[in-house]
């Protein structure tokens, strides 16, 4: 492994993680539900969130006890860093108290899970970009555009499961892309483990896990892998499935029971049921355009770099990268199709199309393929990608800074919420938090930030922008720009 390339990967990872560490967002019901199970697991060794149920409205009620209504993949993952924090002296979460907007462990747990895994996803993308023939500079651009110029930046700072499932799915794909080595069986096993665990984090990404399974079958059929990779993948996939069934048995009525069936909040009980855990119906095609474009929940508005995905897929097929193009496209279609079919398609209080976040790394793969093109096409693609990434980064910061979650009923969050808050207008009566999110600068210099006029309060984000700009420039200079042989990776 090239030391310079490893240094670039570490540099990208560090810059992204530092950017995510800058923000400490308040809780909402969605994040609190997962965090409460994490705290119960470590503080009390139990699956019930009794005593913490008032921290969230996203909860299940079964046989007189309260539980997390989400799948257990993220809370159990988050229990690892939280256990380390408790061993180092962090306080246990108090019981039977009012709902808290901030709790110190929330910050550490979120950064150690969503933050670390988002930065790791960007690094995996770098490796895939190199395998497609990208120069080192283009690979860095792909990673930074994903990590700072799409909604991935938002959800890297929140305790949702999106970034954990996105990492698991993309890492599974990266493992399957590596063929012809003496570790094929191990790679297939780990790929199955990750693909399955992604669905234990978020059930709605299960179709993408299936896409990865079919990708493996295609490799075996094409004799790119030995037949025994199939049982190895299946064995890996079985472990998370058994874990989920064990959790369901201990918490609820049996292996196929889950928190979605026992919602304590009537609003969600109307959507989720035993017969239809996710409340999925037929596709509502009227949501197609709002999910693709527009300032409400439009994917291409909140992640403008993805405008290059379609020509990127064309480039991949022209270069006969059929299988990788098919997998990345199928993954995007699968996630998009679930969102089209979900009653709460807007994702509630969120930035952009929250439920489409797991497809972002797969949609960045064709962007990398386009940047790998030579000649004038590659030059135009590179210039366009830089411009779109800068626009996306600026837009994402506007939303990140004001708390990252916009009401689903506001049809133009940029004009009606984010920009007025940045401009210094009066904070709306219905706004649930402060004008700007807590951040390292405001925590380190509270008197300075408090003394700023409302119209100048945005100054607190200048150190972050300066660090990001300097870090990105240093990485671009350090990248030599030579394409690596196919199948290179971090």
FENQUI-V433788 format. One record per backbone hydrogen bond with DSSP energy under -1.0 kcal/mol. NH is the residue of the N-H (numbers start at 0). CO is the residue of the C=O. E is the energy in kcal/mol with one decimal. If there is no record, write none. Layout:
nh = [NH:NH]
co = [CO:CO]
e = [E:E]
//
This chain:
nh = [5:6:7:8:9:10:11:12:13:14:15:16:17:18:19:20:22:23:26:31:32:33:34:35:36:37:38:39:40:41:42:43:45:48:51:54:55:58:59:60:61:64:66:72:75:76:77:78:79:81:82:83:84:85:86:87:88:89:95:105:107:108:109:110:111:112:114:115:116:117:118:119:120:121:122:123:124:125:126:127:128:129:130:131:132:133:138:139:140:141:142:143:144:145:146:147:148:152:154:155:156:159:164:165:166:167:168:169:170:171:172:173:174:175:176:186:187:188:189:190:191:192:193:194:195:196:197:200:201:204:205:207:208:209:210:211:212:213:214:215:216:217:218:219:220:221:222:223:228:229:231:232:233:234:235:236:237:238:240:241:242:243:244:245:246:247:248:249:250:251:256:260:261:263:268:269:270:271:272:278:280:283:286:287:290:291:292:297:298:299:301:302:305:306:307:308:311:312:313:314:315:316:317:318:319:320:321:324:325:326:327:328:329:330:331:332:333:334:335:336:337:338:339:340:341:344:346:349:353:355:356:358:359:362:363:367:368:369:370:371:372:378:379:380:381:382:383:384:385:386:387:388:389:390:391:392:393:394:395:396:397:398:399:400:402:403:405:409:415:416:417:418:420:421:422:424:430:436:439:442:443:444:448:449:450:451:455:458:459:460:461:464:465:466:467:468:469:470:471:472:473:474:475:476:477:478:487]
co = [1:2:3:4:5:6:7:8:9:10:11:12:13:14:15:16:19:437:100:27:28:29:30:31:32:33:34:35:36:37:38:39:39:65:48:51:52:56:66:261:64:61:59:199:71:72:73:74:76:77:78:79:80:81:82:83:85:84:50:102:103:104:105:106:107:108:109:110:112:113:114:115:116:117:118:119:120:121:122:123:124:125:126:127:129:128:134:135:136:137:138:139:140:141:142:143:144:149:150:151:153:157:160:161:162:163:164:165:166:167:168:169:170:171:172:182:183:184:185:186:187:188:189:190:191:192:193:196:197:201:202:204:204:205:206:207:208:209:210:211:212:213:214:215:216:217:219:218:225:226:227:228:229:230:231:232:233:234:236:237:238:239:240:241:242:243:244:245:246:247:253:257:258:58:264:265:267:267:275:275:340:339:283:284:286:287:288:293:290:291:297:298:302:303:304:305:307:308:309:310:311:312:313:314:316:315:319:320:321:322:323:324:325:326:327:328:329:330:331:332:333:334:335:336:338:342:343:405:351:352:353:355:356:358:359:363:364:365:366:367:369:374:375:376:377:378:379:380:381:382:383:384:385:386:387:388:389:390:391:392:393:394:395:396:399:398:349:406:411:412:412:413:416:417:418:419:427:400:21:438:439:440:444:445:446:448:452:455:456:457:458:460:461:462:463:464:465:466:467:468:469:470:471:472:473:474:484]
e = [-2.4:-2.5:-1.9:-2.3:-2.5:-2.4:-2.7:-2.5:-2.6:-2.4:-2.4:-2.5:-2.4:-1.8:-2.2:-2.4:-1.2:-2.5:-2.2:-2.6:-2.1:-1.0:-2.3:-2.7:-1.2:-1.9:-2.6:-2.3:-2.5:-1.8:-2.9:-1.7:-1.6:-2.5:-2.6:-1.9:-1.1:-1.3:-3.3:-2.7:-2.8:-1.3:-2.7:-1.9:-2.3:-1.7:-3.0:-1.2:-1.2:-1.9:-2.3:-1.7:-2.4:-2.6:-2.1:-1.4:-1.4:-2.5:-2.9:-1.9:-1.4:-2.8:-2.4:-2.4:-2.2:-1.0:-1.9:-1.8:-2.7:-1.8:-2.1:-2.3:-2.1:-2.0:-1.6:-2.3:-2.4:-1.7:-1.8:-2.2:-2.9:-2.2:-1.9:-1.2:-1.6:-2.4:-2.4:-2.3:-2.3:-2.4:-2.2:-2.8:-2.7:-2.2:-2.5:-2.3:-1.8:-2.0:-2.2:-1.1:-1.5:-1.3:-2.5:-2.4:-2.1:-2.2:-2.4:-2.4:-3.0:-1.8:-2.1:-2.6:-2.1:-2.0:-1.8:-2.7:-2.6:-2.2:-2.6:-2.5:-2.3:-2.2:-2.6:-2.5:-2.2:-2.3:-2.1:-1.4:-2.4:-1.7:-1.9:-1.1:-1.6:-2.0:-1.9:-2.1:-1.6:-2.3:-2.0:-1.8:-2.0:-2.4:-1.9:-2.3:-2.6:-2.0:-1.5:-3.1:-1.7:-1.8:-1.4:-2.5:-2.6:-2.6:-2.1:-2.4:-1.7:-1.1:-1.2:-2.7:-2.2:-2.5:-2.1:-2.4:-2.5:-2.6:-2.0:-2.4:-2.6:-2.5:-1.5:-1.9:-1.9:-2.7:-2.1:-1.5:-1.0:-2.5:-1.2:-1.4:-2.7:-1.8:-2.0:-1.3:-2.1:-1.2:-3.3:-1.6:-2.7:-2.6:-2.1:-1.9:-2.3:-2.1:-1.6:-1.6:-1.6:-2.4:-1.8:-2.2:-2.3:-2.3:-2.3:-1.5:-1.3:-3.2:-1.0:-2.3:-2.7:-2.5:-2.4:-2.3:-2.8:-2.5:-1.8:-2.5:-2.5:-2.1:-2.5:-2.8:-1.8:-1.9:-2.3:-1.1:-1.1:-1.0:-1.8:-2.3:-1.7:-2.0:-1.5:-1.9:-1.6:-2.2:-1.2:-2.2:-2.0:-2.1:-2.0:-1.1:-1.3:-1.9:-2.7:-2.6:-2.5:-2.3:-2.6:-2.7:-2.2:-2.0:-2.7:-2.6:-2.4:-2.0:-2.5:-2.6:-2.2:-2.3:-2.7:-2.1:-1.6:-1.4:-3.0:-2.5:-1.3:-2.2:-1.3:-1.4:-2.9:-1.8:-2.6:-2.7:-1.8:-2.2:-2.4:-2.4:-1.3:-3.3:-2.0:-2.2:-1.9:-2.5:-2.2:-2.5:-1.5:-1.2:-2.1:-1.8:-1.4:-2.1:-1.9:-2.1:-2.7:-2.3:-2.6:-2.7:-2.5:-2.7:-2.7:-2.3:-2.3:-2.1:-2.2:-2.2:-2.2:-1.7:-1.1]
//
